[in-house]
Amino acid sequence: MSTAPFPYKLVATDLDGTLLQSDGTVAQRTRDALAAVTAAGAAHIVVTGRAVPWTRHILDDLGYDGLAVCGQGAQVYHAGEHRLLTSLTLDRQLAGLALSKIEAEVGPLALAASRDGLDGEVLIAPGYRAQGGPLPYTPMKDPSELWAAPLNKLYIQHPELGDDELTRAARATVGSLVDVVMAGPGIVEILPLGLSKATGLSLAARRLGVRGADTIAFGDMPNDIPMFGWAAHGVAMANAHDELKAVAHEITASNDADGIAVVLEQLLAA
């Protein structure tokens, strides 16, 4: 390895499809590369669409004690202290209006919702196809439960439209009220207007005294596009969505082929 300093002060990584392999684990090669980067003086920050309750166990397994950006940028979480530093919620009245407008355009939707807080539940209404493997969900029996507590975001699915089609239709219909992002297979989300991974990452980076110009970011889905726009260098995984590849500065190997480690090792050796 070169003795030259690592060229970035911050390494921002998405989780699913990026840092995590398909089996939900983090490869030892990637762990070693991240450890070498932090030993060289850079910080590693996880930036994920998952809310804190779905992220905390991964961070604990990694021995990660820094800041993490969760919930598509809604939450800045201090992993070492197990506490939320910031949390932005979705206006429920506005979300209800957005849902009614989308359904008027495309027909009935299947719904799920992520409640705010360190232990916020993910509620799933009948008909919603749960994604993400063995993550905890709470079945919703009464539709009024959806609005009974503060929410980070809503998840929507359509019985016929694909993810990209649904995202485009929803964004065209309610893009002035809320943000709509596609975060993974079967995962289309309604967020507070203006919220993105970039807004959450910029808040966390400010706490660390780091700028976008000091940051390299890794991702795989369209919800990572704002983060790539904020960072100096955006690296898409080989398995990434075409929309993200189109704006990436670089494309690396897939999440199952140590794509993050490949890039970090090259930078460390430069």
ZAMARGU-4260 file (C-alpha; in steps of 0.2 Angstrom, whole numbers, plus 5000, padded with zeros to 4 digits):
<rodrens>
0) 5000/5000/5000 | 5006/5018/4996 | 5010/5029/5011 | 5001/5044/5002 | 4985/5050/5011
5) 4968/5043/5006 | 4961/5055/4993 | 4944/5057/5001 | 4939/5061/5019 | 4922/5052/5018
10) 4917/5036/5011 | 4898/5035/5009 | 4890/5018/5006 | 4872/5012/5003 | 4868/4995/5011
15) 4856/4984/5000 | 4864/4980/4984 | 4880/4989/4988 | 4888/4986/5005 | 4878/4970/5008
20) 4880/4955/4997 | 4864/4946/4991 | 4864/4935/5007 | 4863/4950/5018 | 4881/4949/5024
25) 4896/4961/5022 | 4911/4952/5014 | 4927/4951/5024 | 4937/4959/5009 | 4925/4974/5010
30) 4927/4975/5029 | 4946/4975/5027 | 4946/4988/5014 | 4934/5000/5025 | 4945/4997/5040
35) 4961/5002/5030 | 4952/5017/5024 | 4947/5023/5041 | 4965/5019/5047 | 4971/5031/5034
40) 4960/5044/5041 | 4944/5044/5031 | 4927/5041/5039 | 4914/5028/5033 | 4896/5032/5034
45) 4881/5021/5029 | 4868/5030/5019 | 4852/5019/5017 | 4834/5019/5013 | 4831/5008/5028
50) 4825/5016/5044 | 4835/5014/5060 | 4826/4998/5066 | 4830/4989/5050 | 4848/4995/5050
55) 4854/4994/5068 | 4858/4976/5068 | 4869/4977/5053 | 4879/4992/5061 | 4881/4982/5077
60) 4887/4967/5067 | 4900/4978/5059 | 4906/4986/5075 | 4901/5002/5067 | 4900/5016/5080
65) 4899/5032/5069 | 4885/5041/5061 | 4873/5033/5049 | 4860/5041/5038 | 4844/5031/5038
70) 4826/5032/5031 | 4831/5039/5014 | 4839/5054/5023 | 4826/5057/5036 | 4836/5050/5051
75) 4854/5054/5056 | 4858/5040/5069 | 4873/5039/5081 | 4877/5020/5081 | 4889/5021/5095
80) 4876/5030/5107 | 4861/5021/5099 | 4851/5037/5098 | 4843/5048/5084 | 4851/5065/5081
85) 4839/5071/5068 | 4822/5064/5062 | 4811/5071/5048 | 4793/5065/5047 | 4781/5064/5033
90) 4765/5076/5034 | 4751/5063/5036 | 4738/5074/5029 | 4749/5078/5014 | 4753/5060/5011
95) 4734/5055/5012 | 4731/5068/4998 | 4745/5062/4988 | 4739/5044/4989 | 4721/5049/4984
100) 4728/5058/4969 | 4740/5043/4964 | 4725/5031/4965 | 4714/5042/4955 | 4727/5041/4941
105) 4733/5023/4942 | 4720/5014/4952 | 4721/5005/4970 | 4738/5003/4978 | 4745/4991/4991
110) 4752/5001/5005 | 4765/5000/5019 | 4772/5013/5031 | 4787/5016/5041 | 4784/5024/5058
115) 4796/5036/5065 | 4808/5032/5080 | 4822/5021/5085 | 4809/5006/5087 | 4797/5012/5073
120) 4787/4998/5066 | 4784/4995/5047 | 4766/4992/5045 | 4760/4982/5030 | 4742/4982/5023
125) 4734/4967/5015 | 4740/4965/4997 | 4757/4972/5000 | 4772/4961/4995 | 4785/4962/5008
130) 4803/4964/5002 | 4819/4962/5010 | 4819/4945/5018 | 4817/4941/5036 | 4815/4960/5042
135) 4801/4963/5055 | 4784/4969/5049 | 4768/4972/5058 | 4752/4967/5048 | 4739/4981/5047
140) 4721/4976/5050 | 4713/4993/5051 | 4717/5006/5038 | 4716/5019/5051 | 4732/5012/5059
145) 4742/5019/5044 | 4739/5037/5051 | 4739/5034/5070 | 4758/5039/5073 | 4771/5049/5065
150) 4778/5042/5049 | 4795/5043/5040 | 4788/5037/5023 | 4775/5026/5014 | 4778/5012/5002
155) 4767/5009/4987 | 4764/4995/4975 | 4753/4992/4960 | 4746/4976/4955 | 4751/4978/4936
160) 4763/4993/4935 | 4781/4989/4937 | 4792/4999/4949 | 4799/5011/4936 | 4782/5014/4928
165) 4774/5017/4945 | 4787/5029/4951 | 4786/5039/4935 | 4767/5040/4936 | 4767/5044/4954
170) 4780/5058/4952 | 4771/5065/4938 | 4755/5066/4948 | 4761/5072/4965 | 4778/5078/4962
175) 4774/5095/4969 | 4767/5088/4985 | 4779/5074/4990 | 4795/5065/4983 | 4793/5048/4975
180) 4808/5037/4974 | 4812/5019/4968 | 4824/5012/4981 | 4824/4993/4976 | 4814/4979/4968
185) 4796/4981/4973 | 4801/4997/4984 | 4793/5013/4978 | 4792/5026/4992 | 4783/5042/4996
190) 4794/5054/5006 | 4793/5072/5012 | 4796/5085/4998 | 4814/5089/4996 | 4821/5074/5006
195) 4834/5063/4999 | 4850/5054/5004 | 4859/5069/4999 | 4850/5080/5012 | 4853/5068/5026
200) 4871/5065/5021 | 4875/5083/5020 | 4868/5085/5038 | 4879/5071/5044 | 4894/5077/5035
205) 4893/5094/5042 | 4894/5086/5060 | 4910/5078/5054 | 4917/5094/5046 | 4917/5086/5029
210) 4911/5092/5012 | 4904/5084/4997 | 4920/5088/4988 | 4929/5077/5001 | 4917/5062/4998
215) 4916/5046/4987 | 4899/5038/4987 | 4894/5020/4982 | 4876/5015/4977 | 4865/5004/4966
220) 4847/5012/4964 | 4839/5028/4958 | 4837/5034/4976 | 4856/5036/4976 | 4856/5049/4962
225) 4855/5064/4974 | 4869/5057/4984 | 4880/5055/4968 | 4876/5073/4964 | 4882/5079/4981
230) 4898/5069/4982 | 4914/5072/4972 | 4914/5055/4965 | 4899/5043/4963 | 4903/5024/4960
235) 4889/5013/4954 | 4889/4994/4957 | 4889/4983/4942 | 4871/4977/4947 | 4865/4995/4948
240) 4850/5002/4940 | 4853/5010/4923 | 4847/5027/4929 | 4861/5027/4942 | 4874/5020/4930
245) 4870/5035/4918 | 4876/5048/4931 | 4890/5038/4940 | 4908/5044/4938 | 4913/5025/4938
250) 4906/5008/4938 | 4914/4995/4949 | 4911/4976/4951 | 4894/4970/4959 | 4890/4969/4977
255) 4893/4950/4977 | 4910/4953/4969 | 4917/4965/4982 | 4914/4981/4971 | 4917/4993/4985
260) 4933/4984/4990 | 4940/4985/4972 | 4938/5004/4971 | 4945/5007/4989 | 4960/4995/4987
265) 4965/5004/4970 | 4964/5021/4979 | 4974/5015/4994 | 4987/5008/4982 | 4988/5024/4972
</rodrens>
